Amino acid sequence: MICAILGATLFVPGTAATTVSITVATSSTGGSGEFNYLTTFPTTVRFSVPAGSAPAGSTFLWQFGDGTDSTGATPTHVYASPCVYDAQVQVTAPNGSVASGGVIIGAFAGKGTTGRALAVCPPQGTAGLTPVELTGGFFAPHETVNVTMNGASVATVTADSGGDWLLNVSGILAFAPEPNASQYAFTTSPPSLTTVFTTVEGLTASPASGAPGDTVVVQGRSYPPSTTVQVYLGNVSVGSAQTDSNGSFDAGFSIPDAAPLTTAGTYTYGTLPGIVGSQASFASTGTTAVTTAFSLSSWWLWLLILAALFIVAAYVAWRWQKSRRAPRR
């Protein structure tokens, strides 16, 4: 059982200030007062505020750092995968006084040969747009750690008294964007396990071929949440879509019957706004091969018509020449 002091104070009139603390019961131990470890998944974690830390009748609002919450006094929560979770609790006393604080939970897939652990959260997203954190655990207290990305040194951090550290790498990813489906490999010196952040595709479309007037379904990911996105094909606007709270959209569009799409060829999708990071590749993933309106058989039909017209013209010319040569009576 691990106890972490939240560092928040609940003021109750007429009494001494009461320190609010949170008890985090996990399947593994480690960390400092404000940092706890998980190393197996899924793991059920029990949270509680010890008796005496809050007045009787207080209400609680727990936020577990993964988008879920609870109002129970002693809730349990299942963490399913490695990540960095910032668990928070807000305690409201009957007189309305409020105290809040939190504890970071480092969820690691495992330890390296030196016993140190590393995790990136979330494990995938869009470089430069998705907020990404890198965390280390089981390092030596106050140890200096050199962080590398794809073999290049990008930052130096210092572990706290419990051997923990947390680094926001969003700006680092934006500084050196990679194409879709690329991987950013993070490691450290002294060594720990390598952890990987994978860039996701920003724009895809189906079907991949067709003609003007056909319907295509375009999917976008990693855009700003609740944003209107204008979609283009071959620099021709095909319409707009609204992203959801996760920055994604899924919309159907009709291919415009306009140049240059009326000419057979392959055209690239693009959007406004474009995706932060590798804009050229992230905004140009989907393509549609547009075919002409006439098929091969149509061209044969035109050739037959032209041949027939030529024969008729030749016949008319022959009759005219013959009539001129005929003797007059």
One Martini backbone bead per residue (centre of mass of N, CA, C, O) as a GRO file, in nm:
protein
  329
    1MET     BB    1   0.096   0.035   0.023
    2ILE     BB    2   0.042   0.376  -0.091
    3CYS     BB    3   0.130   0.698   0.024
    4ALA     BB    4   0.004   1.024  -0.092
    5ILE     BB    5   0.060   1.352  -0.076
    6LEU     BB    6  -0.121   1.616  -0.217
    7GLY     BB    7  -0.089   1.924  -0.099
    8ALA     BB    8  -0.366   1.976   0.040
    9THR     BB    9  -0.591   2.208   0.212
   10LEU     BB   10  -0.842   2.187   0.464
   11PHE     BB   11  -1.064   2.434   0.578
   12VAL     BB   12  -1.190   2.439   0.913
   13PRO     BB   13  -1.384   2.599   1.103
   14GLY     BB   14  -1.257   2.583   1.439
   15THR     BB   15  -1.002   2.434   1.325
   16ALA     BB   16  -0.754   2.270   1.229
   17ALA     BB   17  -0.568   2.204   0.980
   18THR     BB   18  -0.632   1.962   0.723
   19THR     BB   19  -0.479   1.702   0.576
   20VAL     BB   20  -0.492   1.579   0.256
   21SER     BB   21  -0.508   1.236   0.163
   22ILE     BB   22  -0.387   0.953  -0.037
   23THR     BB   23  -0.464   0.616  -0.112
   24VAL     BB   24  -0.257   0.378  -0.298
   25ALA     BB   25  -0.352   0.065  -0.413
   26THR     BB   26  -0.126  -0.178  -0.538
   27SER     BB   27   0.072  -0.435  -0.706
   28SER     BB   28   0.298  -0.218  -0.660
   29THR     BB   29   0.604  -0.057  -0.584
   30GLY     BB   30   0.698   0.285  -0.563
   31GLY     BB   31   0.825   0.588  -0.531
   32SER     BB   32   0.708   0.875  -0.436
   33GLY     BB   33   0.475   1.076  -0.290
   34GLU     BB   34   0.382   1.167  -0.619
   35PHE     BB   35   0.467   0.861  -0.717
   36ASN     BB   36   0.352   0.576  -0.903
   37TYR     BB   37   0.340   0.220  -0.974
   38LEU     BB   38   0.303   0.018  -1.274
   39THR     BB   39   0.359  -0.340  -1.422
   40THR     BB   40   0.059  -0.443  -1.464
   41PHE     BB   41  -0.194  -0.587  -1.701
   42PRO     BB   42  -0.449  -0.534  -1.560
   43THR     BB   43  -0.512  -0.283  -1.293
   44THR     BB   44  -0.633  -0.257  -0.969
   45VAL     BB   45  -0.719   0.049  -0.808
   46ARG     BB   46  -0.717   0.192  -0.482
   47PHE     BB   47  -0.898   0.464  -0.347
   48SER     BB   48  -0.831   0.701  -0.069
   49VAL     BB   49  -0.937   0.876   0.222
   50PRO     BB   50  -0.840   0.898   0.516
   51ALA     BB   51  -0.926   0.901   0.817
   52GLY     BB   52  -0.937   1.253   0.906
   53SER     BB   53  -0.888   1.419   0.628
   54ALA     BB   54  -1.208   1.451   0.641
   55PRO     BB   55  -1.501   1.544   0.697
   56ALA     BB   56  -1.795   1.460   0.768
   57GLY     BB   57  -1.979   1.463   0.460
   58SER     BB   58  -1.803   1.453   0.236
   59THR     BB   59  -1.715   1.506  -0.097
   60PHE     BB   60  -1.625   1.335  -0.412
   61LEU     BB   61  -1.377   1.384  -0.689
   62TRP     BB   62  -1.263   1.162  -0.926
   63GLN     BB   63  -0.964   1.155  -1.141
   64PHE     BB   64  -0.776   0.907  -1.334
   65GLY     BB   65  -0.643   1.018  -1.628
   66ASP     BB   66  -0.859   0.861  -1.861
   67GLY     BB   67  -1.164   1.007  -1.850
   68THR     BB   68  -1.241   0.913  -1.565
   69ASP     BB   69  -1.480   0.885  -1.285
   70SER     BB   70  -1.567   0.959  -0.929
   71THR     BB   71  -1.782   0.974  -0.609
   72GLY     BB   72  -1.638   0.802  -0.426
   73ALA     BB   73  -1.461   0.739  -0.135
   74THR     BB   74  -1.360   0.423  -0.245
   75PRO     BB   75  -1.238   0.373  -0.526
   76THR     BB   76  -1.209   0.183  -0.825
   77HIS     BB   77  -0.951   0.115  -1.084
   78VAL     BB   78  -0.875   0.037  -1.426
   79TYR     BB   79  -0.561  -0.026  -1.570
   80ALA     BB   80  -0.474  -0.134  -1.907
   81SER     BB   81  -0.213   0.056  -1.973
   82PRO     BB   82   0.051   0.211  -2.063
   83CYS     BB   83   0.130   0.526  -1.892
   84VAL     BB   84   0.014   0.856  -1.784
   85TYR     BB   85  -0.137   0.923  -1.465
   86ASP     BB   86  -0.348   1.191  -1.337
   87ALA     BB   87  -0.457   1.180  -1.024
   88GLN     BB   88  -0.765   1.317  -0.885
   89VAL     BB   89  -0.891   1.514  -0.599
   90GLN     BB   90  -1.208   1.636  -0.463
   91VAL     BB   91  -1.285   1.804  -0.156
   92THR     BB   92  -1.605   1.859   0.005
   93ALA     BB   93  -1.727   2.021   0.254
   94PRO     BB   94  -2.013   2.104   0.420
   95ASN     BB   95  -1.912   2.424   0.419
   96GLY     BB   96  -1.750   2.432   0.113
   97SER     BB   97  -1.481   2.341   0.138
   98VAL     BB   98  -1.182   2.306  -0.074
   99ALA     BB   99  -0.983   2.025  -0.189
  100SER     BB  100  -0.686   1.953  -0.394
  101GLY     BB  101  -0.523   1.683  -0.584
  102GLY     BB  102  -0.234   1.466  -0.673
  103VAL     BB  103  -0.119   1.170  -0.866
  104ILE     BB  104   0.129   0.995  -1.024
  105ILE     BB  105   0.100   0.728  -1.269
  106GLY     BB  106   0.330   0.486  -1.362
  107ALA     BB  107   0.290   0.287  -1.657
  108PHE     BB  108   0.471  -0.011  -1.705
  109ALA     BB  109   0.574  -0.280  -1.907
  110GLY     BB  110   0.876  -0.258  -1.789
  111LYS     BB  111   1.213  -0.351  -1.740
  112GLY     BB  112   1.526  -0.321  -1.758
  113THR     BB  113   1.835  -0.451  -1.688
  114THR     BB  114   1.864  -0.203  -1.465
  115GLY     BB  115   1.544  -0.148  -1.364
  116ARG     BB  116   1.443   0.051  -1.557
  117ALA     BB  117   1.175   0.274  -1.668
  118LEU     BB  118   0.950   0.330  -1.960
  119ALA     BB  119   0.707   0.586  -2.084
  120VAL     BB  120   0.451   0.662  -2.328
  121CYS     BB  121   0.202   0.940  -2.348
  122PRO     BB  122   0.077   0.842  -2.583
  123PRO     BB  123   0.163   0.590  -2.827
  124GLN     BB  124  -0.020   0.778  -3.021
  125GLY     BB  125  -0.016   1.026  -3.302
  126THR     BB  126   0.051   1.368  -3.363
  127ALA     BB  127   0.300   1.549  -3.455
  128GLY     BB  128   0.259   1.854  -3.264
  129LEU     BB  129  -0.045   1.791  -3.134
  130THR     BB  130  -0.002   1.572  -2.941
  131PRO     BB  131   0.007   1.519  -2.616
  132VAL     BB  132   0.333   1.425  -2.478
  133GLU     BB  133   0.465   1.183  -2.244
  134LEU     BB  134   0.762   1.116  -2.048
  135THR     BB  135   0.852   0.840  -1.831
  136GLY     BB  136   1.032   0.759  -1.525
  137GLY     BB  137   1.145   0.463  -1.341
  138PHE     BB  138   1.369   0.331  -1.108
  139PHE     BB  139   1.562   0.536  -1.045
  140ALA     BB  140   1.786   0.717  -0.910
  141PRO     BB  141   1.825   0.943  -0.690
  142HIS     BB  142   1.897   1.228  -0.863
  143GLU     BB  143   1.930   1.136  -1.149
  144THR     BB  144   2.090   1.175  -1.449
  145VAL     BB  145   1.907   1.209  -1.765
  146ASN     BB  146   1.938   1.097  -2.096
  147VAL     BB  147   1.746   1.179  -2.379
  148THR     BB  148   1.642   0.985  -2.661
  149MET     BB  149   1.572   1.024  -3.026
  150ASN     BB  150   1.661   0.829  -3.265
  151GLY     BB  151   1.969   0.861  -3.123
  152ALA     BB  152   1.910   1.154  -3.019
  153SER     BB  153   1.966   1.412  -2.823
  154VAL     BB  154   1.693   1.607  -2.634
  155ALA     BB  155   1.740   1.559  -2.310
  156THR     BB  156   1.762   1.665  -1.955
  157VAL     BB  157   1.710   1.494  -1.648
  158THR     BB  158   1.585   1.476  -1.300
  159ALA     BB  159   1.542   1.286  -1.054
  160ASP     BB  160   1.389   1.225  -0.783
  161SER     BB  161   1.380   1.085  -0.466
  162GLY     BB  162   1.224   0.825  -0.619
  163GLY     BB  163   1.322   0.801  -0.936
  164ASP     BB  164   1.154   1.026  -1.089
  165TRP     BB  165   1.013   1.134  -1.417
  166LEU     BB  166   0.896   1.417  -1.630
  167LEU     BB  167   0.827   1.461  -1.994
  168ASN     BB  168   0.756   1.694  -2.239
  169VAL     BB  169   0.748   1.596  -2.605
  170SER     BB  170   0.585   1.770  -2.807
  171GLY     BB  171   0.804   1.972  -2.912
  172ILE     BB  172   1.000   1.756  -3.017
  173LEU     BB  173   0.810   1.635  -3.233
  174ALA     BB  174   0.766   1.906  -3.391
  175PHE     BB  175   1.073   1.951  -3.469
  176ALA     BB  176   1.072   1.620  -3.577
  177PRO     BB  177   0.900   1.521  -3.815
  178GLU     BB  178   0.715   1.245  -3.941
  179PRO     BB  179   0.573   1.031  -4.114
  180ASN     BB  180   0.347   0.822  -4.148
  181ALA     BB  181   0.391   0.549  -3.939
  182SER     BB  182   0.603   0.642  -3.759
  183GLN     BB  183   0.887   0.620  -3.529
  184TYR     BB  184   0.959   0.706  -3.190
  185ALA     BB  185   1.256   0.640  -3.017
  186PHE     BB  186   1.294   0.594  -2.671
  187THR     BB  187   1.573   0.666  -2.454
  188THR     BB  188   1.844   0.609  -2.212
  189SER     BB  189   2.097   0.776  -1.993
  190PRO     BB  190   2.070   0.548  -1.840
  191PRO     BB  191   1.941   0.252  -1.912
  192SER     BB  192   1.640   0.146  -2.075
  193LEU     BB  193   1.365   0.095  -2.208
  194THR     BB  194   1.218   0.107  -2.506
  195THR     BB  195   1.004   0.361  -2.643
  196VAL     BB  196   0.705   0.417  -2.854
  197PHE     BB  197   0.606   0.658  -3.100
  198THR     BB  198   0.320   0.671  -3.318
  199THR     BB  199   0.220   0.776  -3.615
  200VAL     BB  200  -0.072   0.879  -3.764
  201GLU     BB  201  -0.309   0.895  -3.980
  202GLY     BB  202  -0.483   1.175  -4.111
  203LEU     BB  203  -0.569   1.071  -4.418
  204THR     BB  204  -0.848   0.899  -4.569
  205ALA     BB  205  -0.979   0.703  -4.861
  206SER     BB  206  -1.303   0.578  -5.003
  207PRO     BB  207  -1.230   0.507  -5.278
  208ALA     BB  208  -0.941   0.505  -5.507
  209SER     BB  209  -1.163   0.514  -5.742
  210GLY     BB  210  -1.313   0.704  -6.025
  211ALA     BB  211  -1.571   0.946  -6.092
  212PRO     BB  212  -1.743   1.196  -6.153
  213GLY     BB  213  -1.997   1.174  -5.889
  214ASP     BB  214  -1.875   1.012  -5.695
  215THR     BB  215  -1.841   0.850  -5.381
  216VAL     BB  216  -1.662   0.946  -5.087
  217VAL     BB  217  -1.473   0.844  -4.795
  218VAL     BB  218  -1.356   1.057  -4.537
  219GLN     BB  219  -1.078   1.034  -4.303
  220GLY     BB  220  -0.999   1.201  -3.993
  221ARG     BB  221  -0.705   1.267  -3.784
  222SER     BB  222  -0.568   1.480  -3.549
  223TYR     BB  223  -0.746   1.712  -3.507
  224PRO     BB  224  -0.905   1.957  -3.399
  225PRO     BB  225  -1.146   1.998  -3.194
  226SER     BB  226  -1.431   2.118  -3.304
  227THR     BB  227  -1.377   2.140  -3.634
  228THR     BB  228  -1.365   2.288  -3.943
  229VAL     BB  229  -1.308   2.095  -4.242
  230GLN     BB  230  -1.152   2.139  -4.542
  231VAL     BB  231  -1.190   1.961  -4.849
  232TYR     BB  232  -0.956   1.840  -5.094
  233LEU     BB  233  -0.925   1.779  -5.464
  234GLY     BB  234  -0.708   1.898  -5.665
  235ASN     BB  235  -0.789   2.194  -5.541
  236VAL     BB  236  -1.086   2.095  -5.494
  237SER     BB  237  -1.372   2.144  -5.342
  238VAL     BB  238  -1.584   1.895  -5.157
  239GLY     BB  239  -1.598   2.008  -4.857
  240SER     BB  240  -1.716   1.965  -4.517
  241ALA     BB  241  -1.613   1.899  -4.169
  242GLN     BB  242  -1.672   1.775  -3.836
  243THR     BB  243  -1.518   1.746  -3.552
  244ASP     BB  244  -1.464   1.591  -3.274
  245SER     BB  245  -1.340   1.564  -2.950
  246ASN     BB  246  -1.085   1.394  -3.099
  247GLY     BB  247  -1.033   1.504  -3.404
  248SER     BB  248  -1.257   1.357  -3.585
  249PHE     BB  249  -1.364   1.230  -3.918
  250ASP     BB  250  -1.668   1.114  -4.114
  251ALA     BB  251  -1.716   1.162  -4.468
  252GLY     BB  252  -1.920   1.233  -4.746
  253PHE     BB  253  -1.839   1.272  -5.101
  254SER     BB  254  -1.852   1.444  -5.408
  255ILE     BB  255  -1.714   1.441  -5.706
  256PRO     BB  256  -1.633   1.684  -5.896
  257ASP     BB  257  -1.736   1.823  -6.218
  258ALA     BB  258  -1.412   1.925  -6.250
  259ALA     BB  259  -1.142   2.083  -6.300
  260PRO     BB  260  -0.915   1.818  -6.325
  261LEU     BB  261  -1.115   1.563  -6.271
  262THR     BB  262  -1.198   1.504  -6.582
  263THR     BB  263  -0.913   1.395  -6.582
  264ALA     BB  264  -0.713   1.152  -6.602
  265GLY     BB  265  -0.593   1.065  -6.268
  266THR     BB  266  -0.404   1.169  -5.985
  267TYR     BB  267  -0.523   1.289  -5.665
  268THR     BB  268  -0.491   1.504  -5.390
  269TYR     BB  269  -0.546   1.538  -5.068
  270GLY     BB  270  -0.674   1.808  -4.861
  271THR     BB  271  -0.653   2.054  -4.586
  272LEU     BB  272  -0.853   2.296  -4.381
  273PRO     BB  273  -0.671   2.234  -4.172
  274GLY     BB  274  -0.381   2.121  -4.124
  275ILE     BB  275  -0.146   1.908  -3.999
  276VAL     BB  276   0.053   1.897  -3.754
  277GLY     BB  277   0.375   1.859  -3.887
  278SER     BB  278   0.355   1.655  -4.155
  279GLN     BB  279   0.180   1.811  -4.382
  280ALA     BB  280   0.224   1.678  -4.657
  281SER     BB  281   0.165   1.377  -4.562
  282PHE     BB  282  -0.084   1.413  -4.371
  283ALA     BB  283  -0.259   1.576  -4.610
  284SER     BB  284  -0.184   1.321  -4.845
  285THR     BB  285  -0.290   1.025  -4.828
  286GLY     BB  286  -0.528   1.044  -5.007
  287THR     BB  287  -0.651   0.893  -5.321
  288THR     BB  288  -0.784   0.956  -5.663
  289ALA     BB  289  -0.873   0.785  -5.949
  290VAL     BB  290  -0.970   0.952  -6.240
  291THR     BB  291  -1.197   0.889  -6.485
  292THR     BB  292  -1.329   0.898  -6.774
  293ALA     BB  293  -1.645   0.906  -6.930
  294PHE     BB  294  -1.504   0.740  -7.152
  295SER     BB  295  -1.478   0.455  -7.308
  296LEU     BB  296  -1.349   0.243  -7.534
  297SER     BB  297  -1.618   0.184  -7.680
  298SER     BB  298  -1.678   0.481  -7.747
  299TRP     BB  299  -1.441   0.522  -7.942
  300TRP     BB  300  -1.533   0.308  -8.148
  301LEU     BB  301  -1.794   0.450  -8.215
  302TRP     BB  302  -1.665   0.705  -8.331
  303LEU     BB  303  -1.505   0.563  -8.554
  304LEU     BB  304  -1.749   0.446  -8.702
  305ILE     BB  305  -1.881   0.715  -8.765
  306LEU     BB  306  -1.644   0.837  -8.926
  307ALA     BB  307  -1.632   0.611  -9.137
  308ALA     BB  308  -1.918   0.653  -9.245
  309LEU     BB  309  -1.882   0.949  -9.329
  310PHE     BB  310  -1.653   0.893  -9.529
  311ILE     BB  311  -1.815   0.710  -9.718
  312VAL     BB  312  -2.036   0.908  -9.787
  313ALA     BB  313  -1.852   1.131  -9.898
  314ALA     BB  314  -1.724   0.958 -10.121
  315TYR     BB  315  -1.985   0.891 -10.270
  316VAL     BB  316  -2.072   1.178 -10.334
  317ALA     BB  317  -1.817   1.252 -10.491
  318TRP     BB  318  -1.846   1.033 -10.709
  319ARG     BB  319  -2.125   1.125 -10.818
  320TRP     BB  320  -2.035   1.407 -10.899
  321GLN     BB  321  -1.812   1.327 -11.099
  322LYS     BB  322  -1.998   1.155 -11.284
  323SER     BB  323  -2.196   1.383 -11.364
  324ARG     BB  324  -1.975   1.557 -11.515
  325ARG     BB  325  -1.891   1.325 -11.732
  326ALA     BB  326  -2.146   1.321 -11.856
  327PRO     BB  327  -2.305   1.337 -12.145
  328ARG     BB  328  -2.457   1.562 -12.343
  329ARG     BB  329  -2.792   1.608 -12.513
   0.00000   0.00000   0.00000
